[in-house]
Amino acid sequence: MAKRATYHVTPRSDGRWNVKQAGAGRASDTAKTQGKAVERARELASGNPRSQVVIHRPNGRIREEHTYGSDPHPPDG
């Protein structure tokens, strides 16, 4: 089964937001607002059959996660 592509939306020290794929050396994109960065991360994730977007708070902690495509561990019920 193909590995999941994970995109992180993280704050930068200059107040902007990075969109970075896990394991990448540099950001895929940057945005002025978290909302725009999330929008861009979702666009990137939609191009992969299995992907995830992890949105971080300004303090760096995870705020929420979204999984796209076939989830290998779907919730029961």
Secondary structure, 3 states (H helix, E strand, C coil): CCCCEEEEEEECCCCCEEEEECCCCCCCEEECCHHHHHHHHHHHHHCCCEEEEEEECCCCCEEEEEEEECCCCCCCC
